[in-house]
Amino acid sequence: MSGAFADSAYLRWVTGESDPERAWEGYFARTQPQVRAVLDGLLASVPPEDRAGAVQLAGEVEAFCLPSGAVESRVFESPGPAAGHLIGISPLVIQLSAEIAYGLHMAHPYVPEALPAGWESATMHAQESFALNIFQFVRMLERPGETPVPSTMLTTAHEGIDPAESSLSLNNPRSFHDAAMIFALAHELAHLRAGHLPSGEGQSAGSLLIDQRFASPMGISDQENEELAADASTFTACFNYLLTTWLWSEEFREGTGQSRKRQTDERHRHLMAWKSAIRATEMCEAYYSAVLLLAHLTLRGGDEDTARRLQTTGMRLPYVQAVVQEVRQNALVPGYGPFMWTERDVAHRKAYHSWRLHLMENLLPETSRHRPTHLPGLADRYLTPAETWQDPAGAAAALPVLEEQLATMRRELGSGHQNTLATRASVVMVRFAAGGDASAAMAELQVVIADMTRALGGGDPSTFAARHNLAQVRRKSGDRMGATAAFAALLLEESRVLGPDHPEVLDTRYELAHLRGEGGDAAGAVAAFTSLLADQERLLGHDHVLTELTRGSLAQWRRETANPPQEATAVPGGPLIAHPPVFSPDHPDTLPAYEARLAYLERSLGHGHPDTLTTRWFLATLRAKAGDASGTAAAYDGLLEHDLHVMDFDDVDIGVLRANLEYWRSLESG
């Protein structure tokens, strides 16, 4: 392949080869076989209904790793006479995605109970090492060519792995780099298949992720909607590739010079599917984290146009997350089992979110004070699609669409039709979410419920749903007693009509259990959740996401009984867990835990030990996050008393720490 895309300075830096042609040839020979293998695997693992298109595309597309420090992957038209395209994958996107995925995999163990005693200390060390690794990676990107390519957390881990060892382990470092390559290439391939070319030519009406009636009020064009659909399809492509590859590797692993077929039973296939889903989900989170981080770094370098393109991609994450969860719950759970989406996956998503914000809002400013750190208009919090409709602005945008739908239904179906009545109830709830008056919403819902009861009957699911919404509005308006009475009456009627084991009955019991705790009866909440948990484990399974939700709520109220607060803080109907997992930057126990860790390391290892210095450095970022100017300044001051070259800091990095110390001292004195 031609070296027309090559950046000779970059190639000289990463290969150590001074001759541009030899540097390019060596780089291409090292990277191209893996890229081509991934491209072939992605095209071979598409669903049968898409096979014809994949076969055609296989002859029209080639992929390669961009031989430059480009922060974006790109699609080019083939330079030769044959029609086709080249996909150039950004090596920085691959490396940073892999580093983030590996770092957080080690920092937040998926099954901590399977680890040996003392795993908490190892996890804390992994977290601070991950943060330091990203700090040094960022510093490297801001000074390309000035320093040797650093030995990152992932490359160091690579060196300790036997090349002959299987890459099927979830902890094998090689599998993270492989998955990063798969996800990045699958992302670009999905957009190429959808006709999203840089020139704008060849655009075709593709599938839309969001109903046009809702996308338009949200300011999402059809083109953006198609791109969202392509982004969302990347998870499934990555999952299919990983599952196919890992199953094949297990079935035909080489023994002593001969291939031996392994019996692939149902349990084994389920295990491979579980591992593939976890790795594809981790890589999805890491990919968009890397894109958002690169958007900030590009802005710091002065390229606002590229930064905004990266930001646009990164801000699609909540919609992609919703699709990932839907695929795992609705497509993979029935095929493989409830373990394909559990509370653990929710916890990991929250951990990634917590770290994503910490890296951009707290870590980036600490890497260089003289550079801008935020893209204008970048939201500090990424809303899920469901949260968008609960958000007043999102609800206000959706309201006219729903009202128009309702008018059409009244005209075409009649006022007494089930769909018309259900939409009436939805309009009331969306208007309330948009900032409407609670009393008006309750009055309207009571009228809708009366009409539903006459037209559909008191035991119709739509009637029950409207009564559930009425109880929730009472709760949100502060009428806890009224909400409790409404849910209690609803429970009696649902149990009579649907039976005690119906999911709606279990859901209402969940709401009532929380209301008992909110009313000050923590012991009653514990009893109610204990009973509910036993029934959910019997009916839904031990690992079902709703069972896990109840288990978490039970643990929460048990803590309340052990140490009752002055005012209950549970928020029923909110996130599946109140906080990210412990030791995540946003968890309330993280800062105290690292304060205690620093004191322990200073006693046991000494103030100048590398582990102690790493903890002190990470603690500085946590104190900065908490707004503790004095504590942050003290942490940096303590660091600078020691030789930081043991942490692989050079003189320029140490100068950055001095600038941070001066900055926080200025806030302290101010």
C-alpha positions in Angstrom: 0.0 0.0 0.0 1.2 3.5 -0.8 2.8 5.6 2.0 0.7 8.6 0.9 -1.1 8.7 4.3 2.1 8.4 6.3 3.4 10.9 8.8 7.2 10.4 8.8 7.8 12.1 12.1 5.1 9.9 13.8 6.5 6.7 12.2 10.1 7.6 13.2 8.8 8.1 16.8 6.8 4.9 17.1 9.2 2.6 15.2 12.6 4.2 16.0 13.5 3.9 12.3 15.0 7.0 10.8 14.5 6.1 7.2 10.9 7.0 6.2 10.4 4.2 3.7 11.7 1.5 6.0 9.7 2.9 8.9 6.5 2.8 6.8 7.2 -0.7 5.5 7.9 -2.0 9.0 4.8 -0.3 10.4 2.6 -1.7 7.7 4.0 -5.2 8.0 3.4 -5.1 11.7 -0.2 -3.7 11.7 -1.8 -4.8 8.5 -2.2 -8.6 9.1 -4.2 -8.0 12.2 -6.4 -5.3 10.6 -7.1 -7.4 7.6 -8.0 -10.4 9.8 -10.4 -8.3 11.8 -12.0 -6.9 8.7 -12.5 -10.4 7.3 -13.9 -11.7 10.6 -16.4 -8.8 10.9 -17.7 -9.4 7.3 -17.8 -13.2 7.9 -19.8 -12.9 11.2 -22.7 -10.8 10.0 -26.2 -12.3 10.4 -27.3 -14.5 7.5 -29.8 -11.9 6.2 -26.9 -9.5 5.7 -24.5 -12.0 4.2 -25.0 -11.0 0.5 -24.2 -7.3 1.2 -21.1 -8.3 3.3 -19.8 -10.5 0.5 -20.1 -7.6 -1.9 -18.5 -5.2 0.5 -15.6 -7.6 1.1 -14.4 -7.0 -2.5 -14.7 -3.3 -2.3 -13.1 -2.3 1.0 -9.7 -2.5 2.6 -8.6 -1.4 6.0 -5.3 -0.3 7.6 -3.9 1.4 10.7 -3.3 5.1 9.9 0.5 5.7 10.0 0.1 8.9 11.9 -1.1 10.4 15.2 -4.5 11.1 13.8 -7.2 11.2 16.5 -10.0 10.2 14.0 -10.5 7.1 11.9 -11.2 8.0 8.3 -12.8 6.5 5.2 -11.1 7.2 1.8 -12.1 6.4 -1.7 -9.7 3.9 -3.2 -6.9 5.7 -5.1 -6.7 3.0 -7.8 -9.0 2.4 -10.8 -11.3 -0.1 -9.0 -14.2 1.3 -7.1 -14.0 0.9 -3.4 -13.0 2.5 -0.1 -10.1 2.4 2.4 -10.8 2.5 6.1 -8.0 4.1 8.0 -8.2 3.3 11.8 -6.7 5.7 14.2 -4.0 3.9 16.3 -4.6 6.4 19.1 -8.3 5.5 19.3 -7.3 1.8 19.5 -4.6 2.3 22.1 -6.5 4.6 24.3 -9.7 2.5 24.1 -7.7 -0.6 25.1 -5.9 1.2 27.9 -9.2 2.5 29.4 -11.0 -0.9 29.0 -8.1 -2.8 30.6 -7.5 -0.3 33.4 -11.2 -0.2 34.4 -11.5 -4.0 34.1 -8.7 -4.3 36.6 -9.9 -1.4 38.7 -13.5 -2.7 39.0 -13.5 -6.5 39.2 -16.6 -8.0 37.6 -16.8 -10.9 40.1 -15.0 -9.6 43.2 -16.3 -12.4 45.4 -14.2 -14.9 43.4 -11.0 -13.0 44.2 -8.7 -13.9 47.1 -8.7 -12.0 50.4 -7.2 -8.5 50.1 -8.7 -7.7 46.7 -9.8 -4.3 47.9 -6.3 -3.1 48.3 -5.3 -4.5 44.9 -8.3 -2.8 43.4 -7.3 0.6 44.9 -3.8 0.2 43.6 -5.2 -0.7 40.1 -7.4 2.4 40.2 -4.7 4.9 41.1 -2.4 3.2 38.6 -5.1 3.5 35.9 -5.5 7.2 36.6 -1.7 7.8 36.5 -1.5 5.8 33.3 -4.0 8.0 31.6 -2.2 11.1 33.0 1.0 10.0 31.4 -0.7 9.0 28.2 -2.2 12.5 27.9 1.2 14.1 28.6 2.7 11.9 25.9 0.0 13.0 23.4 0.6 16.6 24.2 4.4 16.2 23.6 4.6 13.8 20.6 8.1 13.0 19.6 9.7 14.9 22.5 9.9 11.8 24.7 10.2 8.0 24.0 6.9 6.2 23.5 5.9 5.4 27.1 5.5 1.9 28.6 1.8 2.0 29.4 -0.2 -0.1 31.9 -1.4 -2.4 29.0 2.0 -2.8 27.3 3.6 -3.6 30.7 1.0 -6.2 31.3 1.6 -7.6 27.7 5.2 -8.3 28.6 4.2 -10.6 31.4 2.0 -12.8 29.3 3.3 -16.0 27.6 2.7 -15.6 23.9 1.4 -19.2 23.7 -1.2 -18.5 26.3 -4.8 -18.5 25.2 -6.3 -15.0 24.7 -9.7 -16.2 25.8 -9.3 -15.1 29.4 -11.2 -12.0 30.3 -8.1 -10.7 32.0 -5.6 -11.4 29.2 -4.2 -8.0 28.1 -4.0 -9.1 24.5 -7.7 -9.5 24.3 -8.3 -5.8 25.1 -6.1 -4.6 22.3 -7.8 -7.1 19.9 -11.3 -6.0 21.1 -10.4 -2.3 20.7 -9.3 -3.0 17.1 -12.6 -4.9 16.5 -14.8 -2.2 17.9 -13.1 0.7 16.1 -13.1 -1.1 12.7 -16.7 -2.3 13.3 -17.7 1.3 14.0 -16.3 2.6 10.7 -17.6 -0.4 8.7 -21.1 0.2 10.0 -21.0 3.8 8.8 -19.5 2.7 5.4 -22.3 0.1 5.0 -24.9 2.8 5.7 -23.4 5.1 3.1 -22.0 7.7 5.5 -19.1 8.9 3.4 -17.0 12.0 4.1 -17.9 13.4 0.7 -21.6 13.2 1.4 -22.1 11.2 -1.8 -23.8 7.9 -1.8 -26.1 8.7 1.1 -29.1 6.4 1.2 -32.1 6.3 3.5 -30.9 3.9 6.2 -32.5 2.7 9.3 -33.3 5.3 12.1 -32.6 4.7 15.7 -35.2 7.1 17.1 -38.8 7.5 15.8 -38.8 10.6 13.6 -41.8 12.0 15.6 -39.5 12.3 18.6 -36.2 12.9 16.9 -37.3 16.1 15.3 -38.3 17.9 18.5 -35.0 16.8 20.0 -33.1 18.5 17.2 -31.9 15.2 15.7 -31.9 15.2 11.9 -32.5 12.2 9.8 -28.8 12.0 8.9 -27.8 12.1 12.6 -30.5 9.6 13.3 -29.1 7.2 10.7 -25.6 7.7 12.2 -27.0 6.9 15.6 -28.4 3.6 14.2 -25.0 2.8 12.7 -23.2 3.5 16.0 -25.7 1.4 17.9 -25.1 -1.6 15.6 -21.4 -1.7 16.5 -22.0 -3.5 19.7 -23.8 -6.4 18.0 -21.1 -6.6 15.3 -18.4 -6.7 18.0 -20.3 -9.3 20.1 -20.8 -11.6 17.0 -17.2 -11.4 16.1 -15.9 -12.1 19.6 -18.3 -15.0 20.1 -17.5 -16.6 16.7 -13.8 -16.2 17.3 -13.7 -17.4 20.8 -15.9 -20.4 20.1 -13.8 -21.3 17.1 -10.6 -20.9 19.1 -11.9 -23.2 21.8 -13.2 -25.8 19.3 -10.0 -26.0 17.3 -7.2 -25.2 19.6 -3.8 -26.6 18.5 -2.4 -29.3 20.7 0.9 -31.1 20.0 1.0 -30.3 16.3 -2.5 -31.6 15.6 -5.9 -29.8 15.7 -8.2 -31.3 18.3 -11.9 -30.6 18.3 -13.4 -29.7 21.6 -17.0 -30.7 22.4 -18.9 -27.5 22.6 -21.8 -28.1 24.9 -24.6 -25.6 25.7 -22.9 -24.5 29.0 -19.7 -23.8 27.2 -21.4 -21.7 24.5 -23.2 -19.8 27.2 -19.9 -19.0 28.9 -18.4 -17.8 25.6 -21.5 -15.6 25.0 -21.2 -14.1 28.5 -17.5 -13.3 28.0 -18.2 -11.9 24.6 -21.0 -9.6 25.9 -18.9 -8.4 28.8 -15.9 -7.6 26.6 -18.1 -5.9 23.8 -19.8 -3.8 26.5 -16.5 -2.8 28.1 -15.1 -1.8 24.7 -18.2 0.2 23.8 -17.9 2.2 27.0 -14.1 2.6 26.6 -14.4 3.6 22.9 -16.7 6.5 23.6 -14.7 7.5 26.7 -11.6 7.6 24.5 -13.3 9.6 21.8 -14.5 12.2 24.4 -11.1 12.4 25.9 -9.5 12.9 22.5 -12.1 15.6 21.8 -10.8 17.5 24.8 -7.2 16.9 23.9 -7.7 18.1 20.4 -9.4 21.3 21.6 -6.4 21.8 23.9 -4.2 21.6 20.8 -6.3 24.3 19.0 -8.2 22.1 16.5 -11.8 23.0 17.4 -13.3 21.5 14.2 -11.9 18.1 14.9 -12.8 18.4 18.5 -16.4 19.1 17.7 -16.6 16.1 15.3 -15.3 13.9 18.1 -17.6 15.4 20.6 -20.6 14.7 18.3 -19.6 11.1 18.2 -19.0 10.9 21.9 -22.3 12.4 22.8 -24.1 9.5 21.1 -23.1 7.3 24.0 -26.4 7.3 26.0 -28.3 6.2 22.9 -25.8 3.4 22.2 -25.9 2.4 25.9 -29.7 2.1 25.7 -29.4 -0.2 22.6 -26.7 -2.3 24.3 -28.9 -2.9 27.3 -31.9 -3.6 25.1 -29.9 -6.2 23.0 -28.5 -7.9 26.1 -31.9 -8.0 27.9 -34.2 -8.7 25.1 -32.1 -10.7 22.6 -29.3 -12.3 24.6 -31.1 -13.1 27.9 -33.8 -15.3 26.2 -31.1 -17.2 24.2 -28.4 -17.6 26.9 -29.9 -16.8 30.4 -30.5 -14.0 32.8 -26.8 -13.6 33.5 -26.4 -11.7 30.2 -27.6 -8.5 31.9 -27.5 -8.1 35.7 -26.9 -5.5 38.4 -23.2 -6.0 37.9 -23.5 -4.6 34.4 -25.4 -1.6 35.7 -22.7 -1.1 38.3 -19.9 -1.2 35.6 -21.8 1.3 33.5 -21.9 3.7 36.5 -18.3 3.1 37.2 -17.3 4.0 33.6 -19.5 7.1 33.8 -17.9 8.2 37.0 -14.4 7.8 35.6 -15.3 9.4 32.3 -16.2 12.6 34.1 -13.3 12.4 36.5 -10.8 12.1 33.6 -12.2 15.0 31.7 -13.2 17.4 34.6 -10.5 16.7 37.1 -7.5 14.9 35.5 -7.2 17.0 32.4 -6.8 20.3 34.3 -4.0 18.7 36.3 -2.0 17.7 33.2 -1.4 21.3 32.1 -2.9 24.5 33.5 -2.3 26.7 30.4 -4.5 24.7 28.1 -8.3 24.9 27.8 -10.0 21.8 29.2 -13.7 22.0 28.2 -15.4 22.1 24.9 -18.1 24.8 25.0 -21.5 23.2 25.4 -20.2 19.8 26.5 -22.6 18.4 29.0 -21.2 17.4 32.3 -23.7 14.6 32.6 -24.8 12.4 29.7 -28.6 11.7 29.9 -30.0 8.3 28.8 -32.9 8.4 26.3 -35.3 7.6 29.2 -33.8 10.4 31.3 -34.2 12.7 28.3 -38.0 12.3 28.4 -38.0 12.9 32.2 -35.9 16.0 31.7 -38.1 19.1 31.5 -36.6 20.2 28.2 -36.9 16.8 26.6 -40.4 16.3 27.8 -41.4 19.8 26.6 -40.0 18.9 23.1 -41.9 15.6 23.1 -45.2 17.1 24.3 -46.4 18.6 20.9 -45.7 15.3 19.1 -47.7 13.3 21.6 -50.6 15.8 21.5 -50.6 15.6 17.7 -50.6 11.8 18.0 -53.5 12.0 20.5 -55.6 14.2 18.2 -55.0 11.7 15.3 -56.1 8.8 17.4 -59.2 10.5 18.6 -60.1 11.2 15.0 -59.3 7.8 13.6 -59.8 5.4 16.5 -62.3 7.2 18.7 -62.0 8.6 22.2 -62.8 5.2 23.9 -60.1 3.2 22.1 -57.5 1.6 24.3 -54.6 3.3 22.4 -56.3 6.7 22.6 -56.8 6.4 26.4 -53.3 5.2 27.0 -51.9 8.1 25.0 -54.0 10.5 27.0 -52.4 9.2 30.1 -48.9 9.5 28.5 -49.6 13.1 27.6 -50.5 13.9 31.2 -47.3 12.4 32.4 -45.1 14.1 29.8 -46.8 17.5 30.5 -46.1 16.9 34.3 -42.4 16.0 33.5 -42.1 19.2 31.4 -42.9 21.2 34.6 -46.6 20.9 34.7 -48.6 21.4 38.0 -48.9 18.2 40.1 -52.5 19.0 41.2 -53.6 19.4 37.6 -51.8 16.2 36.6 -53.5 14.2 39.4 -56.9 15.7 38.4 -56.4 14.8 34.7 -55.2 11.2 35.6 -58.3 10.7 37.7 -60.5 11.6 34.8 -58.5 9.3 32.4 -58.7 6.4 34.9 -62.5 6.9 35.2 -62.8 6.8 31.4 -60.6 3.7 31.2 -62.6 1.9 33.8 -65.8 2.5 31.9 -64.4 1.7 28.5 -61.8 -1.0 29.3 -62.6 -2.2 32.8 -60.9 -1.7 36.1 -58.6 -4.8 35.5 -57.2 -3.7 32.2 -53.4 -3.2 32.0 -53.8 0.4 30.8 -56.0 1.2 33.8 -53.5 -0.3 36.2 -50.6 1.6 34.5 -52.5 4.9 34.8 -53.2 4.2 38.5 -49.5 3.5 39.0 -48.7 6.9 37.4 -51.2 8.6 39.6 -49.6 7.2 42.7 -46.1 8.3 41.5 -47.3 11.8 40.9 -48.7 11.9 44.4 -45.3 10.7 45.7 -43.4 13.3 43.7 -45.7 16.1 44.9 -44.7 15.2 48.5 -48.0 13.3 49.4 -46.3 10.2 50.7 -49.4 9.0 52.6 -51.6 9.5 49.5 -49.1 7.6 47.4 -48.9 4.8 49.9 -52.7 4.5 50.0 -52.9 4.5 46.2 -50.2 1.9 45.8 -51.8 -0.3 48.5 -55.2 -0.2 46.8 -53.6 -0.9 43.4 -51.8 -3.9 44.9 -55.0 -5.5 46.1 -56.7 -5.1 42.8 -53.7 -6.3 40.7 -53.3 -9.3 43.0 -56.9 -10.2 42.5 -56.9 -9.8 38.7 -53.4 -10.8 37.7 -52.4 -13.1 40.5 -49.8 -12.7 43.2 -46.9 -13.8 41.0 -47.4 -11.3 38.2 -44.5 -8.9 37.5 -46.8 -5.9 37.9 -47.7 -7.1 41.4 -44.0 -7.5 42.2 -43.3 -4.0 40.9 -46.0 -2.5 43.1 -44.7 -4.3 46.1 -41.3 -2.8 45.4 -42.8 0.7 45.4 -44.6 0.1 48.7 -41.5 -1.3 50.4 -39.6 1.9 49.6 -42.5 4.0 50.8 -42.4 2.2 54.1 -38.8 3.1 54.5 -39.3 6.7 53.4 -42.0 7.0 56.0 -39.5 6.2 58.7 -40.2 2.4 59.0 -36.8 1.1 58.0 -37.4 -2.2 59.7 -40.7 -2.6 57.8 -38.9 -1.8 54.5 -36.4 -4.6 55.3 -39.2 -7.1 56.0 -41.0 -6.1 52.8 -37.9 -6.3 50.6 -36.9 -9.6 52.2 -40.2 -11.1 51.3 -40.1 -9.6 47.8 -36.6 -10.8 47.2 -37.6 -14.4 48.0 -40.5 -14.3 45.5 -38.4 -12.7 42.8 -35.6 -15.3 43.1 -38.3 -18.0 42.8 -40.1 -16.4 39.9 -37.5 -14.4 38.0 -34.2 -16.1 38.9 -31.3 -15.1 41.2 -29.5 -13.0 38.6 -32.4 -11.2 37.0 -31.9 -7.4 36.9 -35.1 -6.8 39.0 -34.0 -9.3 41.6 -30.6 -7.6 41.8 -32.4 -4.2 42.2 -34.4 -5.5 45.1 -31.3 -7.1 46.6 -29.5 -3.7 46.5 -32.5 -1.9 48.0 -32.7 -4.5 50.8 -29.0 -3.9 51.6 -29.6 -0.2 51.6 -32.4 -0.4 54.1 -30.5 -2.8 56.3 -27.8 -0.2 56.5 -30.5 2.4 57.4 -31.6 0.2 60.3 -28.0 -0.3 61.5 -27.3 3.5 61.3 -30.6 5.3 60.8 -30.1 8.8 59.2 -32.2 11.8 60.2 -33.9 11.7 56.9 -34.3 8.8 54.5 -32.6 9.4 51.2 -33.9 6.5 49.0 -35.3 7.6 45.7 -37.6 4.8 44.4 -37.7 4.6 40.6 -34.3 6.2 40.3 -31.1 4.6 39.2 -30.7 0.8 39.9 -28.0 1.7 42.4 -27.6 5.0 44.3 -23.9 5.5 43.5 -21.2 4.1 41.3 -19.4 1.1 42.8 -17.1 1.8 45.8 -13.8 3.4 44.9 -15.2 5.1 41.8 -14.5 8.8 41.9 -18.1 9.8 42.6 -18.7 7.3 45.4 -18.9 9.1 48.8 -16.6 6.5 50.4 -13.8 6.8 47.9 -12.0 9.9 49.2 -12.0 8.7 52.9 -10.8 5.3 51.7 -7.8 6.8 49.9 -7.0 9.1 52.8 -6.8 5.9 55.0 -4.7 4.1 52.3 -2.2 7.0 52.2 -1.7 6.9 56.0 -1.3 3.1 55.9 1.3 3.2 53.1 3.3 6.0 54.8 3.5 3.9 57.9 4.3 0.6 56.2 6.4 1.6 53.2 7.6 5.1 53.9 6.8 8.5 52.5 9.0 8.2 49.4 8.0 4.7 48.3 6.7 4.7 44.7 3.3 3.2 45.8 3.0 5.9 48.5 3.8 8.6 45.9 1.2 7.2 43.5 -1.5 7.2 46.1 -0.6 10.7 47.2 -0.8 11.9 43.5 -4.2 10.2 43.0 -5.4 11.6 46.3 -4.6 15.1 45.0 -7.0 14.6 42.1 -9.7 13.4 44.5 -9.2 16.3 46.8 -9.3 18.6 43.8 -12.6 17.0 42.7 -14.0 17.7 46.2 -12.9 21.3 46.0 -10.5 21.0 48.9 -7.9 23.6 47.9 -5.8 23.2 51.1 -5.8 19.4 50.9 -4.9 19.4 47.2 -2.1 21.9 47.7 -0.8 19.8 50.7 -0.8 16.6 48.5 1.2 18.3 45.7 3.6 19.8 48.2 4.2 16.4 49.8 4.8 14.9 46.4 7.4 17.5 45.4 9.5 16.8 48.5 10.5 13.5 46.8 12.3 12.3 43.7 9.4 11.7 41.3 11.5 10.1 38.6 10.7 6.8 40.3 7.1 7.4 39.0 8.5 8.0 35.4 7.9 11.7 35.7 10.4 13.8 33.8 11.4 17.4 34.6 8.5 18.8 32.4 6.0 16.6 34.3 7.4 17.8 37.6 7.0 21.4 36.4 3.3 20.6 35.8 3.0 19.5 39.4 4.6 22.7 40.6 2.1 24.7 38.5 -0.7 22.7 40.1 0.7 23.5 43.6 0.8 27.2 42.8 -2.8 27.1 41.4 -4.3 25.4 44.5 -2.3 27.6 46.8 -3.7 30.7 45.1 -7.3 29.3 45.7 -6.4 28.5 49.3 -5.2 32.0 50.0 -8.1 33.5 48.0 
